């Protein structure tokens, strides 16, 4: 139930910087057992504890609206995926 896209594993603290446009999507995917902090009028930070592998796929769907800030290894994995993306070549 706590896994994102059925990716299981040890839950970790995940920090997302998000556009307000996806607030409902964040709540739909991760539920209300998360912390949300206003960054400015247009963005917020969401802090959650979940297996991070599924967050990778979720965040890639929301690239225009979501930035994974932590954990650093997950952020780096997303950067690497973007570097080899065939749409960018």
KEVO-998636 format. One record per residue: x, y, z of N, C-alpha, C in turn; residue in one letter; residue number from 0. Coordinates in Angstrom, 1 decimal. Layout:
<pts>
n.c1,n.c2,n.c3,ca.c1,ca.c2,ca.c3,c.c1,c.c2,c.c3,type,seq
X,Y,Z,X,Y,Z,X,Y,Z,a,NUM
...
</pts>
This chain:
<pts>
n.c1,n.c2,n.c3,ca.c1,ca.c2,ca.c3,c.c1,c.c2,c.c3,type,seq
0.8,-1.2,0.0,0.0,0.0,0.0,0.9,1.3,0.0,x,0
2.0,1.2,0.7,2.9,2.4,0.8,3.8,2.5,-0.4,x,1
3.9,1.5,-1.3,4.8,1.5,-2.4,4.2,2.3,-3.6,x,2
5.0,3.0,-4.3,4.6,3.8,-5.5,4.9,2.9,-6.7,x,3
3.8,2.6,-7.5,3.9,1.8,-8.7,4.4,0.4,-8.3,x,4
4.1,-0.1,-7.2,4.4,-1.5,-6.7,5.9,-1.7,-6.6,x,5
6.7,-0.6,-6.5,8.1,-0.8,-6.2,8.2,-0.9,-4.7,x,6
8.7,-2.0,-4.2,8.9,-2.2,-2.8,10.3,-1.9,-2.4,x,7
10.6,-1.9,-1.2,11.9,-1.7,-0.7,11.8,-0.9,0.6,x,8
13.0,-0.6,1.1,13.0,0.1,2.4,12.6,1.5,2.2,x,9
11.6,2.0,2.9,11.2,3.4,2.8,12.4,4.4,3.2,x,10
12.4,5.5,2.4,13.4,6.5,2.7,12.7,7.8,2.7,x,11
13.4,8.8,3.3,12.9,10.2,3.2,13.1,10.7,1.8,x,12
12.0,11.2,1.2,12.1,11.8,-0.1,11.6,13.2,0.0,x,13
12.4,14.1,-0.7,12.0,15.6,-0.7,11.7,16.0,-2.1,x,14
10.6,16.5,-2.4,10.2,17.0,-3.7,9.9,18.5,-3.7,x,15
10.4,19.2,-4.7,10.0,20.6,-4.9,9.0,20.6,-6.0,x,16
7.8,21.1,-5.8,6.7,20.9,-6.7,6.0,22.3,-7.1,x,17
5.5,22.3,-8.3,4.7,23.4,-8.7,3.3,23.2,-8.1,x,18
2.6,24.3,-7.7,1.3,24.1,-7.0,0.3,23.4,-8.0,x,19
0.5,23.4,-9.2,-0.4,22.8,-10.2,-0.5,21.3,-10.0,x,20
0.5,20.7,-9.3,0.4,19.3,-9.1,0.1,18.9,-7.6,x,21
-0.4,19.8,-6.8,-0.7,19.5,-5.4,-1.7,18.3,-5.3,x,22
-2.7,18.4,-6.1,-3.7,17.3,-6.0,-3.1,15.9,-6.5,x,23
-2.2,16.0,-7.5,-1.5,14.8,-7.9,-0.6,14.2,-6.9,x,24
0.1,15.1,-6.2,0.9,14.6,-5.1,0.1,13.9,-4.0,x,25
-1.0,14.6,-3.6,-1.8,14.0,-2.6,-2.5,12.7,-3.0,x,26
-2.9,12.7,-4.3,-3.5,11.4,-4.8,-2.5,10.3,-4.8,x,27
-1.3,10.5,-5.1,-0.2,9.5,-5.2,0.3,9.1,-3.9,x,28
0.6,10.1,-3.0,1.3,9.8,-1.7,0.4,9.9,-0.5,x,29
-0.8,10.3,-0.7,-1.7,10.4,0.5,-1.5,11.7,1.3,x,30
-2.1,11.7,2.4,-2.0,12.9,3.3,-1.0,12.7,4.4,x,31
-0.4,11.6,4.5,0.6,11.3,5.5,2.0,11.8,5.1,x,32
2.0,13.1,4.6,3.2,13.7,4.1,3.3,15.1,4.7,x,33
4.4,15.7,4.7,4.6,17.1,5.1,4.6,18.0,3.9,x,34
3.9,19.1,3.9,3.9,20.0,2.8,4.3,21.4,3.3,x,35
5.3,22.0,2.7,5.7,23.4,3.1,5.7,24.3,1.9,x,36
5.1,25.5,2.1,5.1,26.5,1.1,6.5,27.0,0.8,x,37
6.9,27.0,-0.4,8.2,27.6,-0.8,8.0,29.1,-1.2,x,38
7.1,29.3,-2.1,6.7,30.6,-2.5,5.3,30.5,-3.0,x,39
4.8,31.6,-3.7,3.4,31.6,-4.2,3.1,30.5,-5.2,x,40
4.1,30.0,-5.9,3.9,29.1,-7.0,4.4,27.6,-6.7,x,41
5.2,27.5,-5.6,5.8,26.1,-5.4,5.7,25.7,-3.9,x,42
5.8,24.4,-3.7,5.8,23.9,-2.3,6.8,22.7,-2.3,x,43
7.2,22.4,-1.1,8.1,21.2,-0.8,7.2,20.1,-0.2,x,44
7.3,18.9,-0.7,6.7,17.8,-0.1,7.8,16.9,0.5,x,45
7.6,16.4,1.7,8.5,15.5,2.4,7.7,14.3,2.7,x,46
8.2,13.1,2.3,7.4,11.9,2.5,8.4,10.8,2.7,x,47
7.9,9.7,3.2,8.7,8.5,3.5,8.1,7.4,2.7,x,48
8.8,6.9,1.7,8.3,5.8,0.8,9.5,5.1,0.1,x,49
9.3,3.9,-0.4,10.4,3.3,-1.2,10.6,4.2,-2.4,x,50
11.8,4.7,-2.6,12.1,5.7,-3.6,12.2,5.3,-5.0,x,51
12.3,4.0,-5.3,12.4,3.5,-6.7,11.1,3.9,-7.5,x,52
10.0,3.8,-6.9,8.7,4.2,-7.6,8.6,5.7,-7.8,x,53
9.2,6.5,-6.9,9.2,7.9,-7.0,9.9,8.3,-8.3,x,54
10.9,7.6,-8.6,11.7,7.9,-9.9,10.7,7.9,-11.1,x,55
9.9,6.9,-11.2,9.0,6.8,-12.4,7.9,7.9,-12.3,x,56
7.4,8.1,-11.1,6.4,9.1,-10.9,6.9,10.5,-11.2,x,57
8.1,10.8,-10.7,8.7,12.2,-11.0,9.0,12.4,-12.4,x,58
9.4,11.3,-13.1,9.7,11.5,-14.6,8.4,11.9,-15.4,x,59
7.3,11.5,-14.9,6.0,11.9,-15.5,5.7,13.3,-15.3,x,60
6.3,13.9,-14.3,6.0,15.3,-13.9,7.2,16.2,-14.0,x,61
8.1,15.9,-14.9,9.3,16.7,-15.0,9.1,18.2,-15.1,x,62
8.1,18.7,-15.7,7.9,20.1,-15.8,7.4,20.7,-14.5,x,63
7.0,19.9,-13.5,6.4,20.4,-12.3,7.0,19.9,-11.0,x,64
7.9,18.9,-11.1,8.5,18.3,-9.9,10.0,18.1,-10.0,x,65
10.7,18.5,-9.0,12.1,18.3,-8.9,12.4,17.4,-7.6,x,66
13.1,16.3,-7.8,13.5,15.5,-6.7,14.7,16.1,-6.1,x,67
14.6,16.5,-4.8,15.8,17.2,-4.1,16.6,16.1,-3.3,x,68
15.9,15.2,-2.7,16.5,14.2,-1.9,15.7,12.9,-2.0,x,69
16.4,11.7,-1.9,17.8,11.5,-1.6,18.7,11.9,-2.8,x,70
20.0,12.2,-2.6,20.9,12.6,-3.7,21.0,11.6,-4.7,x,71
21.1,10.3,-4.3,21.3,9.2,-5.3,20.1,9.1,-6.2,x,72
18.9,9.4,-5.8,17.7,9.3,-6.6,17.7,10.5,-7.6,x,73
18.1,11.7,-7.1,18.2,12.8,-7.9,19.2,12.5,-9.1,x,74
20.3,12.0,-8.7,21.3,11.7,-9.7,20.9,10.6,-10.7,x,75
20.1,9.6,-10.3,19.6,8.7,-11.2,18.7,9.3,-12.3,x,76
17.8,10.3,-11.8,16.9,11.0,-12.7,17.7,11.8,-13.7,x,77
18.8,12.5,-13.2,19.6,13.3,-14.1,20.3,12.4,-15.2,x,78
20.7,11.2,-14.8,21.3,10.3,-15.7,20.3,9.8,-16.8,x,79
19.1,9.5,-16.4,18.0,9.1,-17.3,17.8,10.2,-18.3,x,80
17.8,11.5,-17.9,17.6,12.6,-18.8,18.7,12.8,-19.7,x,81
19.9,12.5,-19.3,21.1,12.7,-20.2,21.1,11.7,-21.3,x,82
20.5,10.5,-21.1,20.5,9.5,-22.2,19.2,9.4,-22.9,x,83
18.3,10.4,-22.6,17.0,10.4,-23.2,17.0,10.6,-24.7,x,84
16.4,9.7,-25.5,16.5,9.8,-27.0,15.7,11.0,-27.5,x,85
14.7,11.5,-26.8,14.0,12.6,-27.2,14.8,13.9,-27.3,x,86
15.9,13.9,-26.5,16.7,15.1,-26.5,17.8,15.1,-27.6,x,87
18.0,14.1,-28.3,19.0,14.0,-29.3,18.5,14.3,-30.7,x,88
</pts>
